[in-house]
Amino acid sequence: MRSQSLELKKEIYDTVNDWKRSYGYSPSLNDLAKKLNVSRTTVYRYLTRMNEDGELYYNGSSIETKEPFDN
């Protein structure tokens, strides 16, 4: 797998937190893709990798973050 952009990881992380504060639930892949102007596939790859690396928890529908993002 290609290396992932730390900047995009942080943007995903921050967007998830902002979304949950605003709406009370996790954003969908579509929500994140539109907000960040990237493809759903890119969002999925980042979320699954971030889950594997312990940076957040993603089970396919819900995203739980750990504050603060420390990478």
mmCIF file of the N, C-alpha and C atoms, coordinates in Angstrom:
data_MODEL
# 
_entry.id   MODEL 
# 
loop_
_atom_site.group_PDB 
_atom_site.id 
_atom_site.type_symbol 
_atom_site.label_atom_id 
_atom_site.label_alt_id 
_atom_site.label_comp_id 
_atom_site.label_asym_id 
_atom_site.label_entity_id 
_atom_site.label_seq_id 
_atom_site.pdbx_PDB_ins_code 
_atom_site.Cartn_x 
_atom_site.Cartn_y 
_atom_site.Cartn_z 
_atom_site.occupancy 
_atom_site.B_iso_or_equiv 
_atom_site.pdbx_formal_charge 
_atom_site.auth_seq_id 
_atom_site.auth_comp_id 
_atom_site.auth_asym_id 
_atom_site.auth_atom_id 
_atom_site.pdbx_PDB_model_num 
ATOM 1   N N  . MET A 1 1  ? 0.840   -1.184 0.000  1.00 0.00 ? 1  MET A N  1 
ATOM 2   C CA . MET A 1 1  ? 0.000   0.000  0.000  1.00 0.00 ? 1  MET A CA 1 
ATOM 3   C C  . MET A 1 1  ? 0.880   1.240  0.000  1.00 0.00 ? 1  MET A C  1 
ATOM 4   N N  . ARG A 1 2  ? 0.480   2.222  -0.749 1.00 0.00 ? 2  ARG A N  1 
ATOM 5   C CA . ARG A 1 2  ? 1.190   3.488  -0.762 1.00 0.00 ? 2  ARG A CA 1 
ATOM 6   C C  . ARG A 1 2  ? 1.164   4.131  0.612  1.00 0.00 ? 2  ARG A C  1 
ATOM 7   N N  . SER A 1 3  ? 2.144   4.983  0.863  1.00 0.00 ? 3  SER A N  1 
ATOM 8   C CA . SER A 1 3  ? 2.114   5.705  2.133  1.00 0.00 ? 3  SER A CA 1 
ATOM 9   C C  . SER A 1 3  ? 0.969   6.712  2.092  1.00 0.00 ? 3  SER A C  1 
ATOM 10  N N  . GLN A 1 4  ? 0.413   6.969  3.252  1.00 0.00 ? 4  GLN A N  1 
ATOM 11  C CA . GLN A 1 4  ? -0.735  7.860  3.320  1.00 0.00 ? 4  GLN A CA 1 
ATOM 12  C C  . GLN A 1 4  ? -0.308  9.244  3.789  1.00 0.00 ? 4  GLN A C  1 
ATOM 13  N N  . SER A 1 5  ? -1.018  10.228 3.304  1.00 0.00 ? 5  SER A N  1 
ATOM 14  C CA . SER A 1 5  ? -0.753  11.618 3.638  1.00 0.00 ? 5  SER A CA 1 
ATOM 15  C C  . SER A 1 5  ? -1.163  11.893 5.083  1.00 0.00 ? 5  SER A C  1 
ATOM 16  N N  . LEU A 1 6  ? -0.223  12.358 5.875  1.00 0.00 ? 6  LEU A N  1 
ATOM 17  C CA . LEU A 1 6  ? -0.520  12.731 7.249  1.00 0.00 ? 6  LEU A CA 1 
ATOM 18  C C  . LEU A 1 6  ? -1.530  13.871 7.274  1.00 0.00 ? 6  LEU A C  1 
ATOM 19  N N  . GLU A 1 7  ? -1.435  14.769 6.313  1.00 0.00 ? 7  GLU A N  1 
ATOM 20  C CA . GLU A 1 7  ? -2.371  15.891 6.233  1.00 0.00 ? 7  GLU A CA 1 
ATOM 21  C C  . GLU A 1 7  ? -3.808  15.401 6.018  1.00 0.00 ? 7  GLU A C  1 
ATOM 22  N N  . LEU A 1 8  ? -4.003  14.448 5.093  1.00 0.00 ? 8  LEU A N  1 
ATOM 23  C CA . LEU A 1 8  ? -5.349  13.935 4.841  1.00 0.00 ? 8  LEU A CA 1 
ATOM 24  C C  . LEU A 1 8  ? -5.853  13.126 6.040  1.00 0.00 ? 8  LEU A C  1 
ATOM 25  N N  . LYS A 1 9  ? -4.968  12.378 6.690  1.00 0.00 ? 9  LYS A N  1 
ATOM 26  C CA . LYS A 1 9  ? -5.368  11.660 7.903  1.00 0.00 ? 9  LYS A CA 1 
ATOM 27  C C  . LYS A 1 9  ? -5.917  12.638 8.939  1.00 0.00 ? 9  LYS A C  1 
ATOM 28  N N  . LYS A 1 10 ? -5.206  13.723 9.145  1.00 0.00 ? 10 LYS A N  1 
ATOM 29  C CA . LYS A 1 10 ? -5.628  14.724 10.127 1.00 0.00 ? 10 LYS A CA 1 
ATOM 30  C C  . LYS A 1 10 ? -6.957  15.354 9.702  1.00 0.00 ? 10 LYS A C  1 
ATOM 31  N N  . GLU A 1 11 ? -7.111  15.638 8.407  1.00 0.00 ? 11 GLU A N  1 
ATOM 32  C CA . GLU A 1 11 ? -8.365  16.213 7.916  1.00 0.00 ? 11 GLU A CA 1 
ATOM 33  C C  . GLU A 1 11 ? -9.532  15.257 8.145  1.00 0.00 ? 11 GLU A C  1 
ATOM 34  N N  . ILE A 1 12 ? -9.332  13.974 7.887  1.00 0.00 ? 12 ILE A N  1 
ATOM 35  C CA . ILE A 1 12 ? -10.382 12.981 8.123  1.00 0.00 ? 12 ILE A CA 1 
ATOM 36  C C  . ILE A 1 12 ? -10.719 12.947 9.608  1.00 0.00 ? 12 ILE A C  1 
ATOM 37  N N  . TYR A 1 13 ? -9.704  12.871 10.433 1.00 0.00 ? 13 TYR A N  1 
ATOM 38  C CA . TYR A 1 13 ? -9.886  12.809 11.882 1.00 0.00 ? 13 TYR A CA 1 
ATOM 39  C C  . TYR A 1 13 ? -10.657 14.024 12.391 1.00 0.00 ? 13 TYR A C  1 
ATOM 40  N N  . ASP A 1 14 ? -10.218 15.211 11.978 1.00 0.00 ? 14 ASP A N  1 
ATOM 41  C CA . ASP A 1 14 ? -10.878 16.446 12.414 1.00 0.00 ? 14 ASP A CA 1 
ATOM 42  C C  . ASP A 1 14 ? -12.307 16.546 11.889 1.00 0.00 ? 14 ASP A C  1 
ATOM 43  N N  . THR A 1 15 ? -12.526 16.134 10.657 1.00 0.00 ? 15 THR A N  1 
ATOM 44  C CA . THR A 1 15 ? -13.854 16.185 10.060 1.00 0.00 ? 15 THR A CA 1 
ATOM 45  C C  . THR A 1 15 ? -14.814 15.245 10.788 1.00 0.00 ? 15 THR A C  1 
ATOM 46  N N  . VAL A 1 16 ? -14.331 14.054 11.138 1.00 0.00 ? 16 VAL A N  1 
ATOM 47  C CA . VAL A 1 16 ? -15.165 13.112 11.892 1.00 0.00 ? 16 VAL A CA 1 
ATOM 48  C C  . VAL A 1 16 ? -15.564 13.741 13.228 1.00 0.00 ? 16 VAL A C  1 
ATOM 49  N N  . ASN A 1 17 ? -14.608 14.312 13.947 1.00 0.00 ? 17 ASN A N  1 
ATOM 50  C CA . ASN A 1 17 ? -14.905 14.939 15.241 1.00 0.00 ? 17 ASN A CA 1 
ATOM 51  C C  . ASN A 1 17 ? -15.878 16.109 15.092 1.00 0.00 ? 17 ASN A C  1 
ATOM 52  N N  . ASP A 1 18 ? -15.644 16.970 14.121 1.00 0.00 ? 18 ASP A N  1 
ATOM 53  C CA . ASP A 1 18 ? -16.537 18.112 13.901 1.00 0.00 ? 18 ASP A CA 1 
ATOM 54  C C  . ASP A 1 18 ? -17.948 17.641 13.552 1.00 0.00 ? 18 ASP A C  1 
ATOM 55  N N  . TRP A 1 19 ? -18.044 16.638 12.697 1.00 0.00 ? 19 TRP A N  1 
ATOM 56  C CA . TRP A 1 19 ? -19.332 16.103 12.267 1.00 0.00 ? 19 TRP A CA 1 
ATOM 57  C C  . TRP A 1 19 ? -20.091 15.542 13.468 1.00 0.00 ? 19 TRP A C  1 
ATOM 58  N N  . LYS A 1 20 ? -19.395 14.755 14.284 1.00 0.00 ? 20 LYS A N  1 
ATOM 59  C CA . LYS A 1 20 ? -20.057 14.146 15.442 1.00 0.00 ? 20 LYS A CA 1 
ATOM 60  C C  . LYS A 1 20 ? -20.517 15.200 16.446 1.00 0.00 ? 20 LYS A C  1 
ATOM 61  N N  . ARG A 1 21 ? -19.732 16.265 16.607 1.00 0.00 ? 21 ARG A N  1 
ATOM 62  C CA . ARG A 1 21 ? -20.150 17.357 17.496 1.00 0.00 ? 21 ARG A CA 1 
ATOM 63  C C  . ARG A 1 21 ? -21.386 18.067 16.943 1.00 0.00 ? 21 ARG A C  1 
ATOM 64  N N  . SER A 1 22 ? -21.433 18.244 15.636 1.00 0.00 ? 22 SER A N  1 
ATOM 65  C CA . SER A 1 22 ? -22.543 18.957 15.007 1.00 0.00 ? 22 SER A CA 1 
ATOM 66  C C  . SER A 1 22 ? -23.815 18.124 14.896 1.00 0.00 ? 22 SER A C  1 
ATOM 67  N N  . TYR A 1 23 ? -23.673 16.841 14.527 1.00 0.00 ? 23 TYR A N  1 
ATOM 68  C CA . TYR A 1 23 ? -24.840 16.020 14.215 1.00 0.00 ? 23 TYR A CA 1 
ATOM 69  C C  . TYR A 1 23 ? -25.121 14.898 15.217 1.00 0.00 ? 23 TYR A C  1 
ATOM 70  N N  . GLY A 1 24 ? -24.139 14.567 16.036 1.00 0.00 ? 24 GLY A N  1 
ATOM 71  C CA . GLY A 1 24 ? -24.332 13.529 17.038 1.00 0.00 ? 24 GLY A CA 1 
ATOM 72  C C  . GLY A 1 24 ? -24.138 12.105 16.555 1.00 0.00 ? 24 GLY A C  1 
ATOM 73  N N  . TYR A 1 25 ? -23.668 11.941 15.330 1.00 0.00 ? 25 TYR A N  1 
ATOM 74  C CA . TYR A 1 25 ? -23.401 10.606 14.794 1.00 0.00 ? 25 TYR A CA 1 
ATOM 75  C C  . TYR A 1 25 ? -22.243 10.685 13.802 1.00 0.00 ? 25 TYR A C  1 
ATOM 76  N N  . SER A 1 26 ? -21.708 9.521  13.431 1.00 0.00 ? 26 SER A N  1 
ATOM 77  C CA . SER A 1 26 ? -20.569 9.453  12.516 1.00 0.00 ? 26 SER A CA 1 
ATOM 78  C C  . SER A 1 26 ? -20.970 9.819  11.092 1.00 0.00 ? 26 SER A C  1 
ATOM 79  N N  . PRO A 1 27 ? -20.084 10.484 10.368 1.00 0.00 ? 27 PRO A N  1 
ATOM 80  C CA . PRO A 1 27 ? -20.362 10.733 8.955  1.00 0.00 ? 27 PRO A CA 1 
ATOM 81  C C  . PRO A 1 27 ? -20.232 9.443  8.155  1.00 0.00 ? 27 PRO A C  1 
ATOM 82  N N  . SER A 1 28 ? -20.911 9.382  7.035  1.00 0.00 ? 28 SER A N  1 
ATOM 83  C CA . SER A 1 28 ? -20.780 8.239  6.131  1.00 0.00 ? 28 SER A CA 1 
ATOM 84  C C  . SER A 1 28 ? -19.551 8.440  5.249  1.00 0.00 ? 28 SER A C  1 
ATOM 85  N N  . LEU A 1 29 ? -19.203 7.396  4.510  1.00 0.00 ? 29 LEU A N  1 
ATOM 86  C CA . LEU A 1 29 ? -18.099 7.528  3.548  1.00 0.00 ? 29 LEU A CA 1 
ATOM 87  C C  . LEU A 1 29 ? -18.418 8.627  2.544  1.00 0.00 ? 29 LEU A C  1 
ATOM 88  N N  . ASN A 1 30 ? -19.678 8.673  2.088  1.00 0.00 ? 30 ASN A N  1 
ATOM 89  C CA . ASN A 1 30 ? -20.086 9.714  1.139  1.00 0.00 ? 30 ASN A CA 1 
ATOM 90  C C  . ASN A 1 30 ? -19.941 11.107 1.743  1.00 0.00 ? 30 ASN A C  1 
ATOM 91  N N  . ASP A 1 31 ? -20.371 11.260 2.995  1.00 0.00 ? 31 ASP A N  1 
ATOM 92  C CA . ASP A 1 31 ? -20.255 12.558 3.662  1.00 0.00 ? 31 ASP A CA 1 
ATOM 93  C C  . ASP A 1 31 ? -18.798 13.011 3.712  1.00 0.00 ? 31 ASP A C  1 
ATOM 94  N N  . LEU A 1 32 ? -17.919 12.104 4.141  1.00 0.00 ? 32 LEU A N  1 
ATOM 95  C CA . LEU A 1 32 ? -16.495 12.450 4.232  1.00 0.00 ? 32 LEU A CA 1 
ATOM 96  C C  . LEU A 1 32 ? -15.902 12.748 2.855  1.00 0.00 ? 32 LEU A C  1 
ATOM 97  N N  . ALA A 1 33 ? -16.238 11.933 1.872  1.00 0.00 ? 33 ALA A N  1 
ATOM 98  C CA . ALA A 1 33 ? -15.695 12.118 0.522  1.00 0.00 ? 33 ALA A CA 1 
ATOM 99  C C  . ALA A 1 33 ? -16.096 13.483 -0.045 1.00 0.00 ? 33 ALA A C  1 
ATOM 100 N N  . LYS A 1 34 ? -17.365 13.837 0.126  1.00 0.00 ? 34 LYS A N  1 
ATOM 101 C CA . LYS A 1 34 ? -17.824 15.143 -0.375 1.00 0.00 ? 34 LYS A CA 1 
ATOM 102 C C  . LYS A 1 34 ? -17.150 16.290 0.365  1.00 0.00 ? 34 LYS A C  1 
ATOM 103 N N  . LYS A 1 35 ? -17.100 16.192 1.681  1.00 0.00 ? 35 LYS A N  1 
ATOM 104 C CA . LYS A 1 35 ? -16.529 17.263 2.498  1.00 0.00 ? 35 LYS A CA 1 
ATOM 105 C C  . LYS A 1 35 ? -15.046 17.472 2.195  1.00 0.00 ? 35 LYS A C  1 
ATOM 106 N N  . LEU A 1 36 ? -14.312 16.381 1.948  1.00 0.00 ? 36 LEU A N  1 
ATOM 107 C CA . LEU A 1 36 ? -12.865 16.457 1.744  1.00 0.00 ? 36 LEU A CA 1 
ATOM 108 C C  . LEU A 1 36 ? -12.467 16.473 0.268  1.00 0.00 ? 36 LEU A C  1 
ATOM 109 N N  . ASN A 1 37 ? -13.468 16.351 -0.609 1.00 0.00 ? 37 ASN A N  1 
ATOM 110 C CA . ASN A 1 37 ? -13.217 16.365 -2.054 1.00 0.00 ? 37 ASN A CA 1 
ATOM 111 C C  . ASN A 1 37 ? -12.243 15.266 -2.494 1.00 0.00 ? 37 ASN A C  1 
ATOM 112 N N  . VAL A 1 38 ? -12.503 14.058 -1.988 1.00 0.00 ? 38 VAL A N  1 
ATOM 113 C CA . VAL A 1 38 ? -11.748 12.871 -2.389 1.00 0.00 ? 38 VAL A CA 1 
ATOM 114 C C  . VAL A 1 38 ? -12.761 11.770 -2.683 1.00 0.00 ? 38 VAL A C  1 
ATOM 115 N N  . SER A 1 39 ? -12.296 10.648 -3.204 1.00 0.00 ? 39 SER A N  1 
ATOM 116 C CA . SER A 1 39 ? -13.206 9.554  -3.531 1.00 0.00 ? 39 SER A CA 1 
ATOM 117 C C  . SER A 1 39 ? -13.598 8.755  -2.286 1.00 0.00 ? 39 SER A C  1 
ATOM 118 N N  . ARG A 1 40 ? -14.718 8.056  -2.379 1.00 0.00 ? 40 ARG A N  1 
ATOM 119 C CA . ARG A 1 40 ? -15.141 7.167  -1.293 1.00 0.00 ? 40 ARG A CA 1 
ATOM 120 C C  . ARG A 1 40 ? -14.092 6.093  -1.042 1.00 0.00 ? 40 ARG A C  1 
ATOM 121 N N  . THR A 1 41 ? -13.475 5.613  -2.117 1.00 0.00 ? 41 THR A N  1 
ATOM 122 C CA . THR A 1 41 ? -12.441 4.588  -1.988 1.00 0.00 ? 41 THR A CA 1 
ATOM 123 C C  . THR A 1 41 ? -11.268 5.104  -1.168 1.00 0.00 ? 41 THR A C  1 
ATOM 124 N N  . THR A 1 42 ? -10.870 6.338  -1.418 1.00 0.00 ? 42 THR A N  1 
ATOM 125 C CA . THR A 1 42 ? -9.774  6.935  -0.656 1.00 0.00 ? 42 THR A CA 1 
ATOM 126 C C  . THR A 1 42 ? -10.146 7.028  0.816  1.00 0.00 ? 42 THR A C  1 
ATOM 127 N N  . VAL A 1 43 ? -11.348 7.502  1.110  1.00 0.00 ? 43 VAL A N  1 
ATOM 128 C CA . VAL A 1 43 ? -11.802 7.602  2.501  1.00 0.00 ? 43 VAL A CA 1 
ATOM 129 C C  . VAL A 1 43 ? -11.789 6.228  3.148  1.00 0.00 ? 43 VAL A C  1 
ATOM 130 N N  . TYR A 1 44 ? -12.324 5.227  2.456  1.00 0.00 ? 44 TYR A N  1 
ATOM 131 C CA . TYR A 1 44 ? -12.365 3.870  2.998  1.00 0.00 ? 44 TYR A CA 1 
ATOM 132 C C  . TYR A 1 44 ? -10.960 3.350  3.302  1.00 0.00 ? 44 TYR A C  1 
ATOM 133 N N  . ARG A 1 45 ? -10.056 3.545  2.366  1.00 0.00 ? 45 ARG A N  1 
ATOM 134 C CA . ARG A 1 45 ? -8.675  3.072  2.575  1.00 0.00 ? 45 ARG A CA 1 
ATOM 135 C C  . ARG A 1 45 ? -8.031  3.744  3.779  1.00 0.00 ? 45 ARG A C  1 
ATOM 136 N N  . TYR A 1 46 ? -8.236  5.033  3.902  1.00 0.00 ? 46 TYR A N  1 
ATOM 137 C CA . TYR A 1 46 ? -7.674  5.744  5.044  1.00 0.00 ? 46 TYR A CA 1 
ATOM 138 C C  . TYR A 1 46 ? -8.297  5.274  6.349  1.00 0.00 ? 46 TYR A C  1 
ATOM 139 N N  . LEU A 1 47 ? -9.613  5.142  6.391  1.00 0.00 ? 47 LEU A N  1 
ATOM 140 C CA . LEU A 1 47 ? -10.273 4.708  7.619  1.00 0.00 ? 47 LEU A CA 1 
ATOM 141 C C  . LEU A 1 47 ? -9.832  3.308  8.039  1.00 0.00 ? 47 LEU A C  1 
ATOM 142 N N  . THR A 1 48 ? -9.756  2.386  7.082  1.00 0.00 ? 48 THR A N  1 
ATOM 143 C CA . THR A 1 48 ? -9.344  1.030  7.445  1.00 0.00 ? 48 THR A CA 1 
ATOM 144 C C  . THR A 1 48 ? -7.898  1.005  7.911  1.00 0.00 ? 48 THR A C  1 
ATOM 145 N N  . ARG A 1 49 ? -7.036  1.772  7.277  1.00 0.00 ? 49 ARG A N  1 
ATOM 146 C CA . ARG A 1 49 ? -5.631  1.834  7.701  1.00 0.00 ? 49 ARG A CA 1 
ATOM 147 C C  . ARG A 1 49 ? -5.499  2.502  9.067  1.00 0.00 ? 49 ARG A C  1 
ATOM 148 N N  . MET A 1 50 ? -6.234  3.586  9.283  1.00 0.00 ? 50 MET A N  1 
ATOM 149 C CA . MET A 1 50 ? -6.193  4.267  10.571 1.00 0.00 ? 50 MET A CA 1 
ATOM 150 C C  . MET A 1 50 ? -6.737  3.357  11.675 1.00 0.00 ? 50 MET A C  1 
ATOM 151 N N  . ASN A 1 51 ? -7.731  2.542  11.356 1.00 0.00 ? 51 ASN A N  1 
ATOM 152 C CA . ASN A 1 51 ? -8.259  1.562  12.305 1.00 0.00 ? 51 ASN A CA 1 
ATOM 153 C C  . ASN A 1 51 ? -7.171  0.533  12.642 1.00 0.00 ? 51 ASN A C  1 
ATOM 154 N N  . GLU A 1 52 ? -6.513  0.005  11.623 1.00 0.00 ? 52 GLU A N  1 
ATOM 155 C CA . GLU A 1 52 ? -5.445  -0.986 11.832 1.00 0.00 ? 52 GLU A CA 1 
ATOM 156 C C  . GLU A 1 52 ? -4.308  -0.412 12.677 1.00 0.00 ? 52 GLU A C  1 
ATOM 157 N N  . ASP A 1 53 ? -4.021  0.869  12.489 1.00 0.00 ? 53 ASP A N  1 
ATOM 158 C CA . ASP A 1 53 ? -2.919  1.518  13.209 1.00 0.00 ? 53 ASP A CA 1 
ATOM 159 C C  . ASP A 1 53 ? -3.336  2.020  14.593 1.00 0.00 ? 53 ASP A C  1 
ATOM 160 N N  . GLY A 1 54 ? -4.604  1.834  14.952 1.00 0.00 ? 54 GLY A N  1 
ATOM 161 C CA . GLY A 1 54 ? -5.086  2.237  16.265 1.00 0.00 ? 54 GLY A CA 1 
ATOM 162 C C  . GLY A 1 54 ? -5.312  3.730  16.425 1.00 0.00 ? 54 GLY A C  1 
ATOM 163 N N  . GLU A 1 55 ? -5.405  4.450  15.312 1.00 0.00 ? 55 GLU A N  1 
ATOM 164 C CA . GLU A 1 55 ? -5.609  5.903  15.360 1.00 0.00 ? 55 GLU A CA 1 
ATOM 165 C C  . GLU A 1 55 ? -7.073  6.268  15.565 1.00 0.00 ? 55 GLU A C  1 
ATOM 166 N N  . LEU A 1 56 ? -7.958  5.356  15.201 1.00 0.00 ? 56 LEU A N  1 
ATOM 167 C CA . LEU A 1 56 ? -9.386  5.499  15.423 1.00 0.00 ? 56 LEU A CA 1 
ATOM 168 C C  . LEU A 1 56 ? -9.996  4.114  15.330 1.00 0.00 ? 56 LEU A C  1 
ATOM 169 N N  . TYR A 1 57 ? -11.281 4.022  15.599 1.00 0.00 ? 57 TYR A N  1 
ATOM 170 C CA . TYR A 1 57 ? -11.997 2.758  15.469 1.00 0.00 ? 57 TYR A CA 1 
ATOM 171 C C  . TYR A 1 57 ? -13.025 2.914  14.357 1.00 0.00 ? 57 TYR A C  1 
ATOM 172 N N  . TYR A 1 58 ? -12.961 2.021  13.378 1.00 0.00 ? 58 TYR A N  1 
ATOM 173 C CA . TYR A 1 58 ? -13.904 2.031  12.255 1.00 0.00 ? 58 TYR A CA 1 
ATOM 174 C C  . TYR A 1 58 ? -14.384 0.615  12.031 1.00 0.00 ? 58 TYR A C  1 
ATOM 175 N N  . ASN A 1 59 ? -15.700 0.397  12.121 1.00 0.00 ? 59 ASN A N  1 
ATOM 176 C CA . ASN A 1 59 ? -16.250 -0.948 11.952 1.00 0.00 ? 59 ASN A CA 1 
ATOM 177 C C  . ASN A 1 59 ? -17.080 -1.103 10.678 1.00 0.00 ? 59 ASN A C  1 
ATOM 178 N N  . GLY A 1 60 ? -16.958 -0.174 9.770  1.00 0.00 ? 60 GLY A N  1 
ATOM 179 C CA . GLY A 1 60 ? -17.725 -0.239 8.531  1.00 0.00 ? 60 GLY A CA 1 
ATOM 180 C C  . GLY A 1 60 ? -18.920 0.691  8.519  1.00 0.00 ? 60 GLY A C  1 
ATOM 181 N N  . SER A 1 61 ? -19.356 1.121  9.703  1.00 0.00 ? 61 SER A N  1 
ATOM 182 C CA . SER A 1 61 ? -20.476 2.061  9.747  1.00 0.00 ? 61 SER A CA 1 
ATOM 183 C C  . SER A 1 61 ? -20.244 3.175  10.765 1.00 0.00 ? 61 SER A C  1 
ATOM 184 N N  . SER A 1 62 ? -19.600 2.865  11.850 1.00 0.00 ? 62 SER A N  1 
ATOM 185 C CA . SER A 1 62 ? -19.369 3.857  12.899 1.00 0.00 ? 62 SER A CA 1 
ATOM 186 C C  . SER A 1 62 ? -17.882 4.172  13.012 1.00 0.00 ? 62 SER A C  1 
ATOM 187 N N  . ILE A 1 63 ? -17.584 5.432  13.306 1.00 0.00 ? 63 ILE A N  1 
ATOM 188 C CA . ILE A 1 63 ? -16.194 5.866  13.465 1.00 0.00 ? 63 ILE A CA 1 
ATOM 189 C C  . ILE A 1 63 ? -16.060 6.492  14.843 1.00 0.00 ? 63 ILE A C  1 
ATOM 190 N N  . GLU A 1 64 ? -15.141 5.985  15.636 1.00 0.00 ? 64 GLU A N  1 
ATOM 191 C CA . GLU A 1 64 ? -14.853 6.537  16.949 1.00 0.00 ? 64 GLU A CA 1 
ATOM 192 C C  . GLU A 1 64 ? -13.406 7.037  16.936 1.00 0.00 ? 64 GLU A C  1 
ATOM 193 N N  . THR A 1 65 ? -13.231 8.262  17.363 1.00 0.00 ? 65 THR A N  1 
ATOM 194 C CA . THR A 1 65 ? -11.889 8.844  17.383 1.00 0.00 ? 65 THR A CA 1 
ATOM 195 C C  . THR A 1 65 ? -11.366 8.934  18.805 1.00 0.00 ? 65 THR A C  1 
ATOM 196 N N  . LYS A 1 66 ? -10.058 9.115  18.887 1.00 0.00 ? 66 LYS A N  1 
ATOM 197 C CA . LYS A 1 66 ? -9.398  9.339  20.163 1.00 0.00 ? 66 LYS A CA 1 
ATOM 198 C C  . LYS A 1 66 ? -8.860  10.755 20.111 1.00 0.00 ? 66 LYS A C  1 
ATOM 199 N N  . GLU A 1 67 ? -9.126  11.531 21.128 1.00 0.00 ? 67 GLU A N  1 
ATOM 200 C CA . GLU A 1 67 ? -8.652  12.917 21.124 1.00 0.00 ? 67 GLU A CA 1 
ATOM 201 C C  . GLU A 1 67 ? -7.347  13.007 21.879 1.00 0.00 ? 67 GLU A C  1 
ATOM 202 N N  . PRO A 1 68 ? -6.436  13.810 21.527 1.00 0.00 ? 68 PRO A N  1 
ATOM 203 C CA . PRO A 1 68 ? -6.285  14.439 20.214 1.00 0.00 ? 68 PRO A CA 1 
ATOM 204 C C  . PRO A 1 68 ? -5.556  13.529 19.237 1.00 0.00 ? 68 PRO A C  1 
ATOM 205 N N  . PHE A 1 69 ? -5.588  13.881 17.975 1.00 0.00 ? 69 PHE A N  1 
ATOM 206 C CA . PHE A 1 69 ? -4.855  13.164 16.934 1.00 0.00 ? 69 PHE A CA 1 
ATOM 207 C C  . PHE A 1 69 ? -3.386  13.410 17.177 1.00 0.00 ? 69 PHE A C  1 
ATOM 208 N N  . ASP A 1 70 ? -2.610  12.363 17.391 1.00 0.00 ? 70 ASP A N  1 
ATOM 209 C CA . ASP A 1 70 ? -1.215  12.555 17.811 1.00 0.00 ? 70 ASP A CA 1 
ATOM 210 C C  . ASP A 1 70 ? -0.178  12.022 16.859 1.00 0.00 ? 70 ASP A C  1 
ATOM 211 N N  . ASN A 1 71 ? -0.459  12.000 15.566 1.00 0.00 ? 71 ASN A N  1 
ATOM 212 C CA . ASN A 1 71 ? 0.568   11.553 14.610 1.00 0.00 ? 71 ASN A CA 1 
ATOM 213 C C  . ASN A 1 71 ? 1.255   12.700 13.962 1.00 0.00 ? 71 ASN A C  1 
# 
